[in-house]
């Protein structure tokens, strides 16, 4: 264990699901080696300025999978962005300790750079709020006959991906949730 890391470990929390872990997270970044995935990850370096900007006013997370299989696709889809750490093509995947070390070092290096910290502080929507929005959107899509049982999951994944790339503020997500709630009330009456 690293020097001084005992307090970090002692104060850590264990969650039963990724959704629970991301409930108060405004920006979740999933990691992958990018092999055999339908998703196209960005290089970590390209996303660091956005991650640092978000971390200045909101809670952010970098999500790592296990060393054997990495993150399952459903967990990657739960993240706002997917990144990879470029490596030698002959050794495309890093072990988790190396990946975490590189990601954390890169994050703090970017945070301490001269260009970091400029701009307005913005509070982004959190995972719990996002989940409520997608519960309401799912209800609306079903009641309006937009989605069906066979395509429901796929459509919601595509909408979530679109929504997360937009990275709405807390206020914007509250407005959207309010509108969806009102629409669902109107349809049910």
JOZIHU-V356744 format. One record per residue. N is the residue number from 1. RES is the residue in one letter. SS is DSSP state (a for helix, b for strand, c for the rest). OMEGA is omega in radians with two decimals (* if undefined). Layout:
n:N res:RES ss:SS omega:OMEGA
n:N res:RES ss:SS omega:OMEGA
//
This chain:
n:1 res:X ss:c omega:-3.13
n:2 res:X ss:c omega:3.10
n:3 res:X ss:c omega:3.10
n:4 res:X ss:c omega:-3.08
n:5 res:X ss:c omega:-3.11
n:6 res:X ss:a omega:3.12
n:7 res:X ss:a omega:3.11
n:8 res:X ss:a omega:-3.14
n:9 res:X ss:a omega:-3.13
n:10 res:X ss:a omega:-3.11
n:11 res:X ss:c omega:-3.13
n:12 res:X ss:c omega:3.12
n:13 res:X ss:c omega:3.07
n:14 res:X ss:c omega:-3.13
n:15 res:X ss:c omega:-3.12
n:16 res:X ss:c omega:3.12
n:17 res:X ss:c omega:3.08
n:18 res:X ss:a omega:3.11
n:19 res:X ss:a omega:3.10
n:20 res:X ss:a omega:-3.13
n:21 res:X ss:a omega:-3.09
n:22 res:X ss:c omega:-3.06
n:23 res:X ss:c omega:-3.12
n:24 res:X ss:c omega:-3.12
n:25 res:X ss:c omega:-3.12
n:26 res:X ss:c omega:3.13
n:27 res:X ss:b omega:3.11
n:28 res:X ss:b omega:-3.14
n:29 res:X ss:b omega:3.11
n:30 res:X ss:b omega:-3.13
n:31 res:X ss:b omega:3.10
n:32 res:X ss:c omega:3.03
n:33 res:X ss:c omega:3.08
n:34 res:X ss:c omega:-3.12
n:35 res:X ss:c omega:3.03
n:36 res:X ss:c omega:3.12
n:37 res:X ss:c omega:3.03
n:38 res:X ss:c omega:-3.07
n:39 res:X ss:c omega:-3.14
n:40 res:X ss:c omega:3.14
n:41 res:X ss:c omega:3.04
n:42 res:X ss:b omega:2.99
n:43 res:X ss:b omega:-3.12
n:44 res:X ss:a omega:-3.08
n:45 res:X ss:a omega:-3.10
n:46 res:X ss:a omega:-3.09
n:47 res:X ss:a omega:-3.06
n:48 res:X ss:a omega:3.13
n:49 res:X ss:a omega:3.11
n:50 res:X ss:a omega:-3.14
n:51 res:X ss:a omega:3.12
n:52 res:X ss:a omega:3.13
n:53 res:X ss:a omega:3.13
n:54 res:X ss:a omega:-3.07
n:55 res:X ss:a omega:3.14
n:56 res:X ss:c omega:-3.11
n:57 res:X ss:c omega:-3.06
n:58 res:X ss:c omega:3.10
n:59 res:X ss:c omega:-3.12
n:60 res:X ss:b omega:-3.14
n:61 res:X ss:b omega:2.95
n:62 res:X ss:b omega:-3.02
n:63 res:X ss:b omega:3.14
n:64 res:X ss:c omega:3.07
n:65 res:X ss:c omega:3.12
n:66 res:X ss:b omega:-3.04
n:67 res:X ss:c omega:-3.08
n:68 res:X ss:c omega:-3.03
n:69 res:X ss:c omega:-3.07
n:70 res:X ss:b omega:3.12
n:71 res:X ss:c omega:3.04
n:72 res:X ss:c omega:-3.11
n:73 res:X ss:a omega:-3.13
n:74 res:X ss:a omega:3.08
n:75 res:X ss:a omega:3.08
n:76 res:X ss:a omega:3.13
n:77 res:X ss:a omega:3.11
n:78 res:X ss:a omega:-3.12
n:79 res:X ss:c omega:3.14
n:80 res:X ss:c omega:-3.13
n:81 res:X ss:b omega:3.09
n:82 res:X ss:b omega:-3.12
n:83 res:X ss:b omega:3.03
n:84 res:X ss:b omega:3.04
n:85 res:X ss:c omega:-3.10
n:86 res:X ss:c omega:-3.13
n:87 res:X ss:c omega:3.03
n:88 res:X ss:c omega:-3.12
n:89 res:X ss:a omega:3.10
n:90 res:X ss:a omega:3.13
n:91 res:X ss:a omega:-2.95
n:92 res:X ss:c omega:-3.07
n:93 res:X ss:c omega:3.06
n:94 res:X ss:c omega:2.98
n:95 res:X ss:c omega:-2.99
n:96 res:X ss:a omega:-3.12
n:97 res:X ss:a omega:3.11
n:98 res:X ss:a omega:-3.12
n:99 res:X ss:a omega:3.13
n:100 res:X ss:a omega:3.14
n:101 res:X ss:a omega:3.14
n:102 res:X ss:a omega:-3.11
n:103 res:X ss:a omega:-3.11
n:104 res:X ss:a omega:3.10
n:105 res:X ss:a omega:-3.13
n:106 res:X ss:a omega:3.12
n:107 res:X ss:a omega:-3.10
n:108 res:X ss:a omega:3.06
n:109 res:X ss:a omega:3.10
n:110 res:X ss:a omega:-3.13
n:111 res:X ss:a omega:-3.10
n:112 res:X ss:c omega:-3.13
n:113 res:X ss:c omega:-3.11
n:114 res:X ss:c omega:-3.06
n:115 res:X ss:c omega:-3.11
n:116 res:X ss:c omega:3.04
n:117 res:X ss:c omega:3.08
n:118 res:X ss:c omega:3.09
n:119 res:X ss:c omega:-3.08
n:120 res:X ss:c omega:3.05
n:121 res:X ss:c omega:-3.10
n:122 res:X ss:c omega:3.06
n:123 res:X ss:c omega:-3.10
n:124 res:X ss:b omega:3.09
n:125 res:X ss:c omega:3.11
n:126 res:X ss:c omega:-3.09
n:127 res:X ss:a omega:3.14
n:128 res:X ss:a omega:3.09
n:129 res:X ss:a omega:3.13
n:130 res:X ss:a omega:3.12
n:131 res:X ss:a omega:3.10
n:132 res:X ss:a omega:3.12
n:133 res:X ss:a omega:-3.08
n:134 res:X ss:a omega:2.98
n:135 res:X ss:a omega:-3.14
n:136 res:X ss:a omega:3.11
n:137 res:X ss:a omega:3.10
n:138 res:X ss:a omega:3.11
n:139 res:X ss:a omega:-3.14
n:140 res:X ss:a omega:-3.12
n:141 res:X ss:a omega:3.10
n:142 res:X ss:a omega:-3.12
n:143 res:X ss:a omega:-3.13
n:144 res:X ss:c omega:-3.12
n:145 res:X ss:c omega:3.08
n:146 res:X ss:c omega:3.12
n:147 res:X ss:c omega:3.13
n:148 res:X ss:c omega:-3.12
n:149 res:X ss:c omega:-3.05
n:150 res:X ss:c omega:-3.11
n:151 res:X ss:c omega:-3.04
n:152 res:X ss:a omega:-3.09
n:153 res:X ss:a omega:-3.13
n:154 res:X ss:a omega:-3.13
n:155 res:X ss:a omega:3.14
n:156 res:X ss:a omega:3.10
n:157 res:X ss:a omega:-3.14
n:158 res:X ss:a omega:3.09
n:159 res:X ss:a omega:3.14
n:160 res:X ss:a omega:3.13
n:161 res:X ss:a omega:3.10
n:162 res:X ss:a omega:-3.11
n:163 res:X ss:a omega:-3.10
n:164 res:X ss:a omega:3.07
n:165 res:X ss:a omega:3.11
n:166 res:X ss:a omega:3.12
n:167 res:X ss:c omega:-3.08
n:168 res:X ss:c omega:3.06
n:169 res:X ss:b omega:3.10
n:170 res:X ss:a omega:3.14
n:171 res:X ss:a omega:3.14
n:172 res:X ss:a omega:-3.14
n:173 res:X ss:a omega:3.08
n:174 res:X ss:a omega:3.09
n:175 res:X ss:a omega:3.14
n:176 res:X ss:a omega:3.12
n:177 res:X ss:a omega:3.12
n:178 res:X ss:a omega:3.12
n:179 res:X ss:a omega:3.14
n:180 res:X ss:a omega:3.10
n:181 res:X ss:a omega:-3.13
n:182 res:X ss:a omega:3.10
n:183 res:X ss:a omega:3.12
n:184 res:X ss:a omega:3.08
n:185 res:X ss:a omega:-3.14
n:186 res:X ss:a omega:-3.13
n:187 res:X ss:a omega:-3.09
n:188 res:X ss:a omega:-3.13
n:189 res:X ss:c omega:*
//
